[in-house]
Amino acid sequence: MSELSDRIFELVVAGHYGPGEKLNETELAERMGVSRTPIREALKELANTGVVVVERNKGARVREQTEESVEATFDLRSLVEPRAAGLAATAMSSETIDLLRASALRMRDEVSAAGSLTEIAALNHDFHTTILASCPNRRLADVALGLLKPIVASRTLRSYGPEELRRSANHHLEIVDAVAYRDAEWVEAVMRAHIRAGFHTAVKSVVPTPPRTAVR
């Protein structure tokens, strides 16, 4: 992902653009201080990750997540990210493990204090990206990062209640323990459970797709 696409992604995550809202190329170009051409390319990159939708003659808009799209993304995440995390556990430096533990502890403290959801979401994103940055299989890590982006952009963490936030924070702490032991199998098991728990919370935050009318 380019720096420009990451900056647009951050605007979506921060809530400057909501689900279904149009991403005006001229407005973004003025905000970013660039021409429309690199903006158009950055939006195409975000479309490849599922964060935005680019339609011919209509431009780009933030993707609206459905129950089906959330399920599809989490199904792929539960296959890809645990494997990437397991590989990362065997390659991560001691210094990075310390940073990862500090991130997990800060998230636990924020959750315990009923802190800012924006800060908790940032710590959550930092935790997952730190792990994936240590994965020696860069193609696998890039796929996992691509699957993480639409989930972060949809801000599903806002649908978490206190119990679900505590469970998520505890999963992070256990993942760090497993990484510290360099136990890839343990890391994969906890990461998979973490992602599946996240799915059941995330799917509650989207409007169910109406049933299809039977063809007669």
N, C-alpha and C positions, 0 to 999 in steps of 0.2 A: 504494500500500500504506500502511496506517495504521501508526503507531508501535507499536501493540500487536501487530499481526501480524508486524512486523519483530522484535520481542522474542521472540515464540514461535518464529519462524524461526531466530533465533540459538541458541535452546535445542536445536533439532533439529540444526543444523550442529555444535554443540559436543558432540553425542552424548548429551545427556540423555534423548533419546527415539530409539530405533532403528527401523529399517524394520518396519512392521507393528504397532508398539506403539501402544496406545490413548492418546489425549490427553484426560485427564480434565478436564472443564470446571471442576469445583469446585477441584481441585488447582491448576490454572492461575490461577483467579481469586484464590486465596489467595496464590500466589506473586507475582502482578502487583499485588495490592492493589486489585482492581476487582471488580465484580459479574460474574455469569455471562453476562449479556446481551452486553456488549462482547466477551467471550471468544468467544462463539458467532459473532459477526459477524466477528471476526478469523480464526477457523478457516475460515469460508466464503471469505474473501479468499484464504487459503492454498490452499484447495481449487481455486480458479480458476487458480492457478499450477501445480497439479500436485504440490505439496509434500505435501498431506494428502488423504485421502479422507473424505468425510462421508457416512455411510449412515443412512438413516431408521431410527429406534429403536435404533441401535447407536452413534451418536456419531461422533467423528473418530479417525482413526489415521494414522500416518505412512505415506505411500505406499511400497509395495515395488516397486522398479523391476524390470522384466523386460527381456530383450533387445529385445523389440519396442518397449517404451515409450522405452528409451534411444535406439534408432535413430530413432524418430519425432521425439523432441525434438532430437536433433543434426541431423537432416535440415532441420528448420525453422530451427534456429539458424544453419546454414551458409548459409541464404538471407537471413535477416533481419539478423543481427548484423554481417556484413561490410558491408552497405549502410549500416547505422547508423554504423559506424565510419568509413566513407568520408566520410559527410556531416560527422561530427564533426571530421575532419581539416581541413576547410575553415573550421571555425568556432572551433576550440580556441584559447584564449589562450596566449601564450608562457609565462605563469606555470604554467598547467595542464600544458603539455608538459614543463616542468621537473619538476613533481610526478610526472608519469607516468614520466619517465625515472628519477627517484629510486626509484620503486616497482619498476620493472623491474630496476634494479641491485641493490636489496636482495634481490629474489627470486633473482637470479643468485648473489649471495653466500651466501644461505641454502642454496641447492642445492649450491653448491661445497663448503660446509662440512658437508654432510649434516645440515643443521639440522632444526628442528622442522617436522613436516608440518603441524601446526596453524598455525604462522606462515606457512609457504609458501602454504597454502590461503587464509589471510586476505589475503596480498599479491596472490594471483591474483585473488581476488574484488574487491579494491580496484582493481586494474588495469582490469578489464573495466567495473566500474561508473563509474570515472572517465571512461573513453572515452564511455560511453553518456550520461553526464550532460552532455556537450558536444554531443550530437546535436541539431540544431535542429528535427528532426521528432520531437516528443515522443511521438506515438502509436507511431511506429516504435521509439523507444527503450524505451517501456514494454513493448511486445511482446517485445523482445529481453531485457529484464530479467526478464520473466515466464518466459522459456525458460531463463534462467540459473539461477533459483532452485532448481528440482528437481534440477539437476545438482549444484549446491553442496550441497544438503541430503542428497543420497545419498552425499556424501563420497568420490566416485570417485577423487579425487586420492590417496587412500591406496593405490590399486592401482598407482600409478606406480612404476616402478623408476628407478634413477639416470639411465639413458640417456634415459628418457622425460621426466623432470623437467628435465634439461639442455636437451632439445629445446624443451620448453615455455618455459623461461626465455629461450632464444635467440630464439624467435618473438616474445616480448614486446619484446626489445631491437630487433628489426628493425621491428616495428610502430611503435615510437617514432621510429625513423629516418624511416620513411615518412610519419608524421604531421608531423614537423619539416619535411619537404619539401612539405607540403600536397599530397601525391600520393595522391588518393583511390583511384585504380586500384591502386596498389601496396599501400596499406593493406588494401583489400578482398581482394586476392590472398593476402596473408600471413595475414590473419585467417581466411579460408576454410580455408587449409591447416592453420592452428593448430586450428581446430575439428574438422576431419576427423581429424587425428592424435589429438585428444582422444577422439573417438568410438571409435576402434579400441582405445584403452586402457580406456575406460569400459565397453565391452561385455564385457570380460573379467571385470569385477568383479561381474557379475550371474549368477544361475543361469539357464541356458538354459530356455526354456519347453518342456515336453515336447511331442513331436509329437502332432498331433490324430489321433484314431482315425478311420479312414475309415468313412463311413456306408454300410451295406450294405442 
